[in-house]
Amino acid sequence: MSTGDESPPIAPRSVTSSARWFLGVPVRKQTYLNLLYLLLAFPLGLIYFVLLVTGFSVGVGLIILVFGLPLLVMTILFATQLAAFERLLADVLLDATVPHAAVDPTLGALDWTKQLLFDLRTWTGVAYLFSKFFVGLFAFVVITVLGSIVVTLLLAPLHYGNPNVGITLGSTVEFTMPELAFDRGGQSVSLDFPYSTTIETGEVISTYADSAWGALVFSAIGVALCIVVSHLFNALAWVVARFTELMLHGTRPSIITELRARERSDG
C-alpha cells in the first residue's frame, strides 16, 4: 500500500543526455575554470613553499633572540591568510564549498593569539599550503604532457610533412657488437666479427603525416583525445576540490573578515 508522500522514482539519464554530457566537456565553462585552477596550482604552491620554509626556518633559527618568536607568529598568521585566499580560489574556480571558522569579535589580543597558535585547523591549513606544491607539480606534469599531445594532434594539418614537428616517444639506440676474447690453454683468443651490428629503435608514436588526409586523421584523433583528456582534468580538479574542502574546512577567516565582524560588533 503506497502513501501519498512517496517521491517518484528518479529516471535514469538517457543515452542522449549522457552522450551530450560526455561530448560537450570541451565547451563547458567549468572545464576551463578547473584547468585554470590546476595551472595556477604549481606557481602558487612554489611561492607558498618558499615563503613558509623561509619564514619558519628563520623564525626557528632566531628563536633564542627576542624577535624570533614574533617572526614565527607572523609566519603562522600569514599562512592563515594564504589559506583564506585558497578557500576563495576554490570557491570561485572549483565551485567548491569551503566555509571558514566563526568569528568571535569579543576575543582579546592574547586569546586571539592563543587561538591562532593552538587551533588544529590552523595547522591543517599550513599542511595544505605545503602540499599545494606537490599537488601543483603533479598537475603541471599531467597538463603539460597530455596537453602537448592533444595540441600537436589537433594542429597536425598545419605541420604535416614536417618530420621535425610531432610527438616521438622513445629514442634511437645504437648497439655495436663487441669483440669477444677468452683464454684457451693459457693463450688469449679473440673473435673479431667481420662487421659491427647496429640496432636502431625508431619512433613509437609520431604525428608525422605526408598528406593532408593523414593529417586530418591525426586531427580527428586529437579531437577524441581532447574529450577524454578534458574529463581527466575535470576528475583531477574534483579530487583537488574535495581535498581542499577537507583540509581548509573551518580554517581561520581572513583579517578583513575579522575586522568587519569587529566593526559590526562595536557598532
Disulfide bonds with the S-S distance in Angstrom:
none
